[in-house]
Amino acid sequence: MQAAPADPAAPADPAVLAVIPARGGSKGVPAKNLAAIGGVPLVARAVRACRASRLVTDVVVSTDDPGIAATARGAGAVVVQRPAALAGDTATSEAAVLHAMDAYEALHGTGVGTVLLVQCTSPFLTSGDVDGVAAAVVEGGADSALTVAPFHGFVWREDGGAAAPAPASPSGPPPSGGRGVNHDKAHRPRRQDRPQDLLETGAAYAMRADGFRAARHRFFGRTELVRSEAARVLEVDDPHDLARARALAPLLDGPDPAARPTRADVDAVVMDFDGTQTDDRVLIDADGRELVAVHRGDGLGIAALRRAGLALLILSTEANAVVAARGRKLRVPVLHGVDRKDRALKQWCEEQGIAPDRVLYVGNDVNDLSCLGLVGWPVAVADAHDTVRGAARSVTAARGGSGALREIATWLLGPGLDMP
């Protein structure tokens, strides 16, 4: 018997909606949600993980910031403008999610059956994590779910109610007492003899939408614990977290071999010098003169970029005659002896009338990080510092001083380039 055709007037299935709160007012790390990890802004990383989920039907970013909104849309999310009352330091994530749900339903005329709260401050969230919490609610019958990771540490808490304070020390006041939270300090069991503790990762939560609206918090009813990899647990709250995430990105992400710009993506190429156009070594003669080695292929590539009409700049912190001489040879302007490369790059872009997101910047060391964070195409050479590789959108196969710039020229212009 032939199946009856679907009724076009029948209501759509309730949405599985992922909401990513991403306000612009971060104080610990200014513009945190736009900070690049592995060359991708945090908010875009979260959007990508949600869009790759099997169960999520729509992704909403709730923000008050135009830059975050533009980045979120570019990554494929729907943007909900968050009102000022929900964008301050005391506003809760739950309030932002409730507002986003209402706005989404009003916009699309579709009910939300399951809602996810996804934090873009967890850069190594995977689509598997997102699917795990969603499946626990949608398919497993849980009321709420969260990502957790195995935790084996001994937790201590300072106890201000110690019966007998320690005697005063000549060096200062007595230390506060401490007590074990998840263990008896008088008996330290082996790991295999202890119950398994689980740490809330802070990355992803899922809730039955009607239950969430009634409870107005993310944990209610039967709460399912969804395990994720402990190695991926990291929340970006301060600059040290951001540096750790950038250092870990090459290990946990790996560079995307498909992330290669074309001429249509780029209007300017800005190059570091030491370690990018050289192998980062310096030869010094008896009179103190410095010599470096450069790659002829890089010179050919730069010449082709110039003929193709790209704006070019060499930007270096070193005030060195070698840098200036190389710029004259290549017919490329040079800014060197620059303390704040990011400020110099931003001013140059303004003077040239070039949008920073149309700039490719190539560097190798930590003093390039501020520039990599400004441009649309941050590129690291193959032997760059791990943190720089983590902040890059693309990584060359060639090392600095060994044809990395020639390689970039072939990305933009093709393997034949445009040689005279």
C-alpha positions in Angstrom: 0.0 0.0 0.0 1.3 3.4 -1.0 2.2 5.8 1.9 0.0 8.8 2.2 1.6 12.1 1.1 2.8 14.4 3.8 0.3 17.1 4.8 1.9 20.5 3.9 -0.2 22.1 6.6 1.1 19.8 9.4 3.2 21.6 11.9 7.0 21.2 11.6 8.9 19.1 14.1 10.0 21.1 17.1 13.5 22.6 16.5 16.7 21.4 18.2 18.1 24.8 18.7 21.8 25.5 19.7 22.2 28.9 21.4 25.7 30.4 21.7 25.8 33.4 24.1 28.6 35.8 22.9 28.5 39.3 24.3 31.1 41.8 23.4 32.0 43.2 26.8 34.6 40.7 28.0 37.1 42.2 30.5 39.5 39.4 31.2 40.3 39.1 27.5 39.0 42.1 25.5 37.1 41.0 22.4 37.5 37.4 23.6 34.8 35.9 21.5 36.5 37.1 18.4 40.0 35.8 19.5 41.4 33.4 16.9 42.3 29.9 17.9 43.8 27.8 15.1 43.0 30.8 12.9 39.3 30.7 13.6 37.5 33.1 16.0 36.1 31.4 19.1 32.5 32.2 18.2 33.0 30.7 14.7 34.5 27.6 16.1 31.4 27.0 18.3 29.1 27.7 15.3 31.0 25.2 13.2 30.8 22.5 15.9 27.0 23.0 16.2 26.4 23.1 12.5 28.3 19.8 12.1 26.0 18.1 14.7 23.6 15.4 13.5 20.7 16.6 15.6 20.9 20.4 15.8 18.5 22.0 13.3 19.5 25.7 13.8 22.3 27.7 15.5 21.6 31.1 17.1 24.3 33.4 18.4 23.0 35.9 21.0 25.2 39.0 21.0 25.2 42.8 21.5 28.4 43.2 19.4 28.4 44.0 15.6 31.7 42.3 15.0 30.6 39.1 16.7 27.3 39.3 14.8 29.1 39.6 11.4 31.5 36.7 12.2 28.6 34.5 13.4 26.6 35.1 10.3 29.7 34.3 8.2 30.0 31.0 10.0 26.4 30.2 9.2 24.5 31.2 12.4 21.3 33.1 12.9 22.0 36.2 15.0 19.7 37.5 17.8 20.4 41.0 19.0 20.7 40.8 22.7 19.2 43.7 24.6 21.4 45.8 26.9 19.7 44.5 30.0 21.0 41.1 29.2 24.5 42.1 28.1 26.0 43.3 31.4 28.5 41.5 33.7 25.7 40.3 35.9 23.5 38.9 33.1 23.1 35.1 33.2 23.6 32.7 30.3 20.1 31.2 31.1 18.5 34.7 30.5 20.3 35.0 27.2 19.1 31.6 26.1 15.5 32.2 27.1 15.5 35.5 25.2 17.1 33.8 22.1 14.5 31.0 22.1 11.6 33.5 22.2 13.2 35.6 19.4 13.9 32.5 17.3 10.3 31.2 17.6 8.9 34.7 16.8 11.1 34.9 13.7 10.6 31.4 12.3 7.2 30.5 13.6 8.7 27.2 14.7 8.5 25.8 18.3 11.7 24.8 20.0 11.6 21.3 21.5 15.1 21.0 22.8 17.5 23.9 23.4 21.3 23.7 23.8 23.5 26.2 25.6 26.9 26.1 23.9 29.8 28.1 25.3 32.2 29.5 22.7 34.8 29.9 25.4 35.5 26.2 25.1 37.6 26.2 21.9 38.0 22.4 21.6 34.3 21.5 21.7 33.5 18.9 19.1 30.3 18.1 17.1 30.4 14.8 19.0 30.0 16.7 22.3 27.1 18.7 20.9 25.4 15.6 19.5 26.0 13.8 22.9 24.0 16.2 25.0 21.4 16.7 22.3 20.9 12.9 21.9 20.6 12.5 25.7 17.5 14.7 25.6 16.0 14.1 22.1 16.6 10.4 21.9 17.4 9.3 25.5 14.5 10.9 27.4 16.7 13.0 29.7 15.3 16.3 30.9 18.8 18.0 30.8 22.3 17.0 30.0 25.9 18.4 30.2 29.4 17.5 29.1 31.7 16.2 31.7 35.2 14.7 31.7 36.9 12.2 34.0 38.7 13.9 36.9 41.2 12.2 39.2 42.4 15.1 41.4 42.1 15.5 45.1 40.1 18.6 45.9 40.8 20.7 48.9 38.9 23.6 50.5 40.2 26.2 53.0 38.3 25.7 56.2 37.8 28.9 58.2 36.2 27.1 61.1 39.3 25.1 62.3 39.0 24.5 66.0 42.6 25.1 66.8 44.4 27.7 64.6 48.0 27.1 63.8 50.5 29.1 65.8 51.6 32.4 64.4 54.6 32.4 62.1 57.4 35.0 62.1 56.8 35.5 58.4 53.1 36.4 58.7 49.6 35.3 59.8 48.9 31.6 60.4 47.9 29.6 57.3 44.2 28.7 57.1 43.3 25.1 57.7 42.4 22.9 54.8 40.1 19.9 54.5 39.6 17.3 51.8 36.4 17.7 49.7 36.3 14.5 47.7 38.6 12.5 50.0 39.5 11.9 53.7 42.9 13.6 54.2 43.8 10.9 56.8 43.3 8.2 54.2 44.4 8.7 50.6 43.0 5.8 48.5 44.6 4.7 45.3 43.0 6.0 42.1 41.6 2.6 41.3 40.0 2.4 44.7 38.2 5.7 44.4 34.8 6.4 42.8 35.2 8.2 39.5 34.8 11.9 39.8 33.5 13.9 36.8 34.3 17.5 36.1 31.7 19.8 34.4 33.5 21.0 31.3 31.4 24.1 30.8 31.2 23.5 27.0 27.7 22.2 26.2 24.3 21.7 27.8 21.0 20.5 26.5 17.5 21.0 28.0 14.0 20.1 27.2 12.7 23.5 26.2 9.4 23.4 28.1 11.2 22.2 31.3 13.9 24.9 30.9 11.2 27.6 30.5 9.5 26.4 33.7 12.7 25.9 35.8 14.6 28.9 34.4 17.9 27.1 35.0 19.8 24.4 33.1 19.7 21.5 35.5 16.2 20.0 36.2 14.6 16.6 36.2 16.8 13.7 35.1 20.2 15.1 34.3 22.4 13.0 32.0 26.2 13.2 32.1 27.8 13.0 28.7 31.5 12.2 28.8 34.0 14.1 26.6 37.8 13.9 26.2 39.7 15.3 29.2 42.5 16.5 26.9 40.0 18.9 25.3 38.7 20.6 28.5 39.8 24.2 28.5 37.8 27.4 29.1 39.2 30.7 27.9 38.8 33.2 30.8 42.1 35.1 30.8 45.1 35.8 28.6 46.9 32.7 29.9 44.0 30.5 28.9 44.1 32.1 25.4 47.8 31.4 25.1 47.4 27.8 26.1 44.6 27.3 23.7 46.7 28.7 20.8 49.6 26.5 21.7 47.3 23.4 21.9 45.5 24.1 18.7 48.1 22.5 16.3 48.0 19.4 18.4 44.2 19.1 18.8 43.1 20.7 15.5 46.0 20.4 13.1 46.2 23.0 10.3 43.4 22.7 7.8 45.1 21.8 4.5 42.1 23.2 2.6 42.5 26.6 4.2 44.4 28.3 1.4 43.5 31.9 0.3 43.2 32.8 -3.4 43.8 36.2 -5.1 40.1 36.9 -4.7 40.5 36.8 -0.9 43.5 39.1 -0.5 44.4 42.7 -1.4 47.7 42.9 0.5 50.5 40.7 1.8 52.4 41.9 4.9 55.6 40.0 5.8 57.7 39.6 8.9 61.4 39.4 8.1 63.5 37.4 10.6 62.4 33.8 10.7 60.0 34.3 7.8 62.2 35.5 4.9 65.3 34.1 6.7 66.0 30.9 8.7 66.2 33.1 11.8 69.9 32.8 12.0 72.3 35.8 12.0 76.0 35.7 11.0 78.1 38.5 12.6 81.5 39.3 11.2 84.5 40.7 13.2 83.3 44.3 12.7 79.8 43.5 14.1 78.1 43.5 10.7 75.1 41.2 10.5 74.5 38.9 7.5 71.5 36.8 6.8 70.5 34.3 4.1 67.4 34.7 2.0 65.8 32.4 -0.6 65.8 33.4 -4.3 62.4 31.7 -4.7 60.9 34.0 -2.2 62.2 37.0 -4.2 60.5 35.6 -7.4 57.3 35.0 -5.5 57.3 38.5 -4.1 58.0 40.0 -7.5 55.0 38.1 -8.9 52.7 39.4 -6.1 53.8 42.9 -6.9 53.0 42.5 -10.6 49.7 41.1 -9.7 48.8 44.4 -8.1 48.8 43.3 -4.4 50.0 45.9 -1.8 53.1 44.6 -0.1 54.9 45.5 3.1 57.8 44.2 5.2 57.1 44.8 8.9 59.8 44.1 11.4 60.7 44.9 15.0 64.4 44.9 14.2 66.0 48.2 13.2 68.5 46.7 10.8 70.1 47.8 7.6 69.8 44.3 6.2 66.0 44.6 6.4 66.0 47.9 4.6 68.4 46.6 1.9 66.2 43.6 1.3 63.2 45.8 0.9 65.0 48.0 -1.7 66.1 44.9 -3.6 62.5 43.6 -3.7 61.0 47.1 -4.3 58.8 46.5 -1.2 58.2 49.2 1.4 59.7 48.5 4.9 58.6 49.5 8.3 61.2 48.4 10.8 62.3 49.2 14.3 58.6 49.0 15.2 57.8 48.3 18.9 54.0 47.7 18.3 53.6 45.9 15.1 49.9 45.7 15.4 49.6 49.5 15.7 51.9 50.0 12.7 49.9 47.5 10.7 46.6 49.0 11.5 47.8 52.5 10.6 49.3 51.2 7.3 46.0 49.6 6.4 44.1 52.9 7.1 46.6 54.8 5.0 46.4 52.4 2.1 42.6 52.1 2.3 42.8 48.3 2.8 40.4 46.5 5.1 42.4 44.3 7.6 40.2 41.3 6.7 41.6 41.5 3.2 45.2 41.3 4.4 47.4 38.2 4.5 50.1 38.5 7.3 52.8 35.9 7.5 55.0 35.5 10.6 56.9 33.0 12.7 57.2 34.1 16.4 55.2 35.4 19.3 55.8 39.1 18.4 53.6 38.4 15.3 50.6 37.3 17.3 49.0 40.7 17.6 49.2 41.2 13.8 47.8 37.7 13.2 44.8 38.5 15.3 44.1 41.7 13.2 44.0 40.2 9.7 41.7 38.0 7.7 44.4 35.6 6.6 46.9 34.9 9.4 49.6 32.6 8.0 52.5 30.9 9.9 55.6 29.4 8.3 56.2 25.6 8.9 58.8 26.1 11.7 56.9 28.9 13.5 56.4 28.8 17.2 53.6 26.5 18.3 51.5 29.4 19.6 51.8 31.2 16.2 50.8 28.0 14.4 47.8 27.8 16.6 46.8 31.4 15.8 47.3 30.9 12.0 44.5 30.1 9.5 47.0 28.5 7.2 50.5 27.0 7.7 53.1 26.8 4.9 54.8 23.5 4.1 58.1 25.4 3.7 60.1 26.7 6.6 61.1 30.3 7.0 63.9 31.3 4.7 63.3 28.2 2.6 60.6 29.3 0.1 57.6 30.0 2.3 56.8 33.2 0.6 57.1 31.6 -2.9 54.6 29.0 -1.6 52.2 31.7 -0.5 52.5 33.4 -3.9 51.5 30.1 -5.6 48.4 29.9 -3.3 47.3 33.3 -4.6 48.5 33.2 -8.2 48.7 29.6 -9.1 51.8 27.3 -9.5 53.0 29.0 -12.7 53.0 32.5 -11.1 53.6 35.3 -13.6 57.3 35.4 -14.3 58.9 37.8 -16.8 
